Amino acid sequence: MRPVRDISAVPALFLIVVIDLVGFGLVIPLLPFYAVRFAASPQQVTALVAIYSLAQLVTAPLWGRLSDRVGRRPVLLVSLAASALAYLWLGAATALWMLFAARAFAGACAGNIAAAQAYVADVTQPDERARGMGMIGAAFGVGFMIGPALGGLLAGTDPATADLETPAWVAAGLSLVALLGVISVLSESLPRERQDGSRSRGRVSAMWGILHRPVLSRLILINFLVILAFAGMQSVFAIWAMPQLGWGPRQVGYVFAYVGLASAVLQGGLIGRLTRRFGEERLLRCGLALVAAGFLVMPLAHDLPILATAVSGLALGTGLTQPSINSLISRHAGREEQGEVIGVAQSLSSLSRVLGPFAAGFFFAGFGRNSPYFVAALLVAVTLLLAFRLPRGLGAASLVDTAPFGREGGRAR
């Protein structure tokens, strides 16, 4: 099958990823209810939420490397099929260990996002890369806006009698629909001459080599710290909003829906034009500044207008930051290693999603409910300093940072 080489494939990929992420977002808020149904302790509840990212941390680079060797389409097919099986297992669970096994299996097979980002890198020119990555980010926003609302609607309002099986079946069905979409709509994006080109270095040496490239390592570190800060904020927002604003689950859900909507609109509709006008570097710095400001304003929010200002800064800042950083990471990876580099970045992102909630919980319990936001602002301020230390013309040059162990590659795309 001839590879796809233009950005027209991205809208189809966007719809496929949205369908899959609606299913993913559908069960995420319900996981604590699944665990409590089997008499799980609070520690086991948080572990159930984290085990997906822990498994993904280990396997994401493997999926990325595999997509560089056999193509993006096979990885998408296997990952989506595994997701459907994992949701079926979750819905049929009759013991706590089965919940953990199902979520670990889902995380271990979660190669679809790295493969989707590598697909975008294959079919876009460097100056269109941020727009393409923005559509993947918009898919996240849409998925996490629709998914939790749909899950709550299907499960019901009473925790004691909640229907937790139907949301799992629906999530499995959505993964199957996404799988059929890949089969029927998407062609392979990786040129045949770049397939089956396995390299001799192993997984550990490959990751080590990527993290020793000055530009790539700094970009991946920025991505890691931003997600670390944001994951911590998400994990404590509900228990912060209860004493701070007197809110319940419905208001918290509205806030997350607003963040998803704002991020989806920005990444899906505006990021391409903004990138062409200002470039990824400026958008990255502007986005980081907005995120840091949003975190600093959060502790001052005792009413809706101030909270809206803070949350808007976080939503818009994230909408600028994520496609810009993903585009820059992709543009500084070699053509033959797009999946591998993106897989390494995804793996470290998973680590940040594991560490962020634990760190935020520690500061929340030990130093007060506002402390996680001050720590998050400090982390993002560090990333802003790192962003200012990136080489000038980073996006415009489209250099491939391919030389291992600290030597910059100078090949143009």
N, C-alpha and C positions, 0 to 999 in steps of 0.2 A: 504494500500500500504506500502510495506516495506521501511524503510528509507535508503537513500544512505549513505555509510560510508567511501568512499574513494575519493581521490582527482581527480579521473578520471571524475567526474561530473563537475569540475570547468571549463574546456575548453568550454563545452556546455553553462554553465552559462555566461562565458565571451562573447560568440557570441551573446547571448540574450541581455546582457547589452549593448554591442556595438551598436546593431541595435536600441535599445531604445534611447541611448544617441546621436546617429547621428541625430535622430529626434529632440531631445532636443536642440542640438547645432545648428540645422538648423534654428530654429526660434529666438534664443536668439539675434543675431546681428540685426534682423529685427524688434524687438519690438519697437524701437524708431520710425521707419517708420510707423508702424501700428498706434502708438499714434498720430504722426503728421498729419496723414491723417484725424483724427477727431479733428484737431485744438487744440491738447493738449499743455499746457504750459511746459516749461522746467522742472518745479517741478513735473508736472504730468508724464512726460516721465521717470524721475528717480524713481518716486513712482511705475510706472508700472513694472519696472525692479525689484524693491525691494519686491513687494507684494508677489511674489512666495516664497521667503525665509521667509518672515514674517509668511505666513500661514504654511510653513513647520516647522518653529520654534515651533509652538503650537502643531502640530499633530505628529511629528516624534517619540516622546516617546510613544505615543499611539499605533502607528503602530508597534513599536518594541515590546511592551508588548503583543500586539495581536498575533504577530508571535511566541512568546514564548508559547502561549496558544493553538492556533489552527494550527500552523505550518507555515513554510516559504512560501510554494507553494500557499496557498490561498491568502496570502497578496500580493504576486507577481502578481497573476491573477487579483485581484481587482484593484491594483495600475495601472497596464498596461491598463486595460479596461478604467479606469478613465482618464488616460493620452490621450487615443485615443479620448474620448468624449471631453476633454478640447481643444485639437487641432482643432476638428471639430467646436467647439463653437468659437474659435479664428478666424478661417477662415470665419465663417458666421457672424461675428460681424458687426452690423450696427450702433453702438453707442459706445462712449468711455467707458461707464459703463460696457458694455459687455466684452470689453477687460480686464478690471480689474477683473470682475467676473470669466472669463475663466482662467486667470492666478492664481487667488486666489484658485479656485477649483483644478487646477493642483498641486499647492503647498501643499494644504491640503491633497491631496491623494497621495503624493509622498513618499510612504513607500517602494518603490522597492529597493533603494540602501541599506537602513538599512537591509532589508530582505535578499538581496543578500550577504551582508557581514556576516550576521548571518548564512546563508547557508554555506558559506565558512568555518566559525568556526565549524559548525557541521561536515563537511566531511573531515577536515584536522586534522592531528596530530599537537601538539604544534610546533614541529621543522619544519613543512611545512606551518605554518600559514602565515608567511610573504610572501611566494611565492604565496599563494592563494590570499591574500589581494592585492599583487602586480598586479595580473591579473585584479582585479576590477579597480585598479588605471590605468592600461594600457588601459582598456576599456574607461575610461574617456578621456585619451589622444587621442585615435583613434577617439572617437566620436566627440571631439571638434576640431580635425584636419579635418575630412571629413565634418561634419555638416555645419559649417559656409561657406565653399567653395561651397557646394551644394546649400545652401540657396541663396547665392549671384548669382549663375548661374541660378537658377529658377526665382528669382525675377527680374533680369535684372539690368542695370546700371543707368537708369534714375529714380531718386526718384519720379518724378511727375507721371510717368506711370508704376511704378514697379508693378509686379504681386505678390501681397501679399497673395492671396488666395491659389495658388498652393503649396507654401511651407508648409502651414498649413495642406492641404490635404495629402501631402506626409509624413509629420511628423505623422499624425494620422495613415496612412497606415503602417508606420514602427512600431508604438506601437502595432498595431494589429498583425503584423508579429512576434514581440517579444512575444506577448500573445500566439499565436499559438505554438511558440517554447517551452514555459513553459508547455503548455498542452501536447505536443507530446513527449518532450524529458526529462524534469526534473521530477524525483520522489521526494517525500517528504523526507527531510533530518532530520527532527526532530523526534526522536524516539517516538512511541506512548505513552509510559509510562510517557513521559515528557509533553505531550499535555493535555490541559484542567486542568492543575494544577494551577488554579488561586489562587493567594495569597491574603491575606486579606488587605494588605496595599494599600492605594490609590496612584494615580499618583504623587501627590505632595510629599508625604512621601517617595515614591520610588526614585524620583529624589534627594530629600534631602539626603536620605541614601547613594546613589551612590556618590554624591559630598562630603560626609563627610568621605570617605575612603581615607586615605593618598596617596596611590599609584595611584589609579584610578583618583582621583581629580587632581593630578599633571599632569598625562598623558593627561587628557581631557583639562586642562588649556594650556598645550603646544600646543595641536592641535588647540585650539581656537585662540591663539595668532598668530600662523603661518598662519592660513587661514585669519585672520584679516589683517595681513600685505600683504599677496599675493592678497587678494581681492581689497585692496586699490590700489596696484600697477596696477592691471588690469584695474581698472576704470579710471585712469588718464593717462595711457600710451599713448593713441592716442593724447590727447591734449598736452602731454609732447613732443612727437616725432615731432609734427608739427613745433614748434619754435626751438627745439633742433637740429633736423636733416633735417628739411624741407620735411618731409614725408607726404604722403597721405594715404588713406584707404588701397590701395593695399599692400604697404610695411608693414603696421601695421598687416594686415592679414597674411602676410608671417611669421612675427615674432611669432605670436600665433600658426601658423601651425608648425613651428619649435619646439616650446616649447612642443606642444602636441606630436610630433613625438619622440623627445628625451625622454620625460617622458614615453611614451608607450614602447619604446625599452628597457629602463632600467627596468621598473616595470614588463613588460611582459616576458623579456628574461633573465635578469641578476640577479634580486633581490634574487631569490632562492639560487643561488650559493654563492652570496655575504653574505647572511644571514648565511648559513652553515659555512662559513669560519670566519666571523667576529662577528656575532650575531647582534640582533636588536639594542642593546644599542649603540654599536660603530657606526653602520650605522646611527642611529638617530642623534648622536652628529656630525658626519661628514656631514650629510645632512644639519643640521642647520647651521653649519659653512659655508658651500658653499652658502646657501641662504643669510646669513648675508653679506658675501663678495660680492655677486652679487648685492645686494641693494646698498652697499657702492660704487661700481664701476659705477653704472648707471649714476650718475650725471657727471662723467668724460667722458662719451661717446659722442664725437662729430663726430665720424666716425664709419664705420661699424665694423672694427676689435675690437675696444674696446667694442662696444655694443654687439658683438657676444660673447666676453669673459664674460660680465656681464650676458647676457641672458642664456648662457650655465651653469653658476654657479647656476642660479635660477632653470633652468630645471632639472639639475642633482641633485641638492640639494632637490628639491621637490620630485623627483623620489625615492630618498633614504628615505626621511622623512615620507611620507604618508603611505606606506605599513608597515614601521617599527612601527610607532605610532599606526596604526590600529591593527596590530598584538599584540602589547603589551597590548592595551586596552582589546582586546578579551581574551588574555591569563590570564588576571587578573579579569575576570568576571566569575561567576559561570556558569556551564553548563545550568542551568535552567533559566538563565537571560541574555543570549547572546543578544537576540533581544532588551531587555529593555535597557541594558547598551549601546549598539551601537546606539539605538534610541536617548538616552540622548546626546551622543557625536554628533550625526547628528544634533540634535536640536540646540545645542550650535554652531555648525559649521554654521548653517543657520543664527544665530544671528550675527556671525562675518562677514558673507557675506552681511548683511544689514548695519552693523556699519562701515565696512571697507571703502566702497566708500564714505560715508558721511564724515568720518574723513579725508580721503585723499583729498577730495574736499575742505574741510575747510583749511587744511594746504597749499594746492596748491594756493588757492586764497589769503590767508593771509600772507604767508611766502615765496612764490616763488615756481616755478615749481619743483625744486629739493628737497624741504623739505619733501614731502611724502616718498621719498626713504630713507632719513636719519632717519625719524621716524620709518619706517619699519625695517631698520637695527637695530635700538635700541630695538624694540619689539622682533626681532628674537634673539638678544644677550641675552635678558632676558630669553627666552625659553632655550637657550643653558646653562645658569647658572642653570635653573631648571632641565635640563636633567642631568647635572653633580651631582645634589643632589638626583637623584633617587637611590634607593638601588642597591648595586652591585649584579651582577648575576640575574638581573630582568628577562631577557629573558630565561636564562638557567634553572632557578628554576621552571618556570611555576606555580608559586603559584597563588591560586585563592583568590583575595582580596574580600572576601564575607562578612566579618563581618561589620555590619553597624555602623555608627557613630564613626568611627575612630579606630576600632579594626581590626587589620590585620588578615585575614584568613590564615591558614597554611596548608590547604589541598592541596596535589599534585593532578595534573590531573590524 
